[in-house]
C-alpha cells in the first residue's frame, strides 16, 4: 500500500464519518504501514486501533480548519485524503438541477463552498505539514460530471460547476506545492457511483454492476493515488486508474 510513503506515515482523512472516508480509514488501518491515522468529521468516529485518532471539526468553517491545523502542530503529513462533498441537502432545499430554471444562487454558493473552496482551504491550513522534502500524496474526491470535456448531458449545474472549480483549485495548488515540496503529488479522484447517502436518491438509474461498495472504492482510489508520481501532480484519475478529461 502506498509504496512511495515511508513506513509509519501520517495520514489525515476528512469526511471520516461518510461512506468513502470511513472505508478509506478502514483500508489504511488494515495495513501495518501507517503509524498515525487521523479521521476528521463533524461527529466523533472510533476504531479499535491505537494508531487512530478522531478529530471532531467542521472543515467547512474557519474554526474547523484552525482545529485541524492545531491538532497537527505543523507535523509532517504524508497522506491527505479529502472525502467531503455535497450534492443534495433537503434541509437547505438543495438538489441537482434538471433545468436552468431551477438554478439558485444560494445553492450554487453552498456547493462551491463545500466542494471547491473547502478542499483548497484545507491545503492552506495544512501547508506547514505538507511542505519540505518528505513524500506527500494528496487525493481529493472529484466527480466525472465536473469534467467540462465530458459534459454531454447537461443539468446538475451547481454540482458540475463546483467540481470543475475544485479541479482547477487542486491543479493550481499542485503547481505551488511542487515548489514547496518536490515530493508532493496532488490528484483529483473520481470514485464512480458509490453506495453512499450522497448517491442514494439516484441509484435507481445506475446500470447493473456500476454501483460500487465503499470498501472497493477506497481500495481502488488508494491504489490509483499510490501509483501517481510527482510528475503527475495536478492530474485527474478515476477509480480504474484511467485519466479523466478536464
Secondary structure, DSSP 8 states (H G I E B T S, - for coil): --TTS-TTEEEEEESTTSHHHHHHHHHHHTSS-EEEEEEEESS----S-TTEEEEE--TTSHHHHHHHHHHHTT---SEEEE----S-BGGGTB---SSGGG--HHHHHHHIIIIIIHHHHHHHHTHHHH-SSS-EEEEEE--GGG-STT--S---HHHHHHHHHHHHHHHHHHHHHHHH-TTEEEEEEE--SBSSTTTGGGGGGS-TT-SB-HHHHHHHHHHHHHH--GGGTTEEEETTS-B---
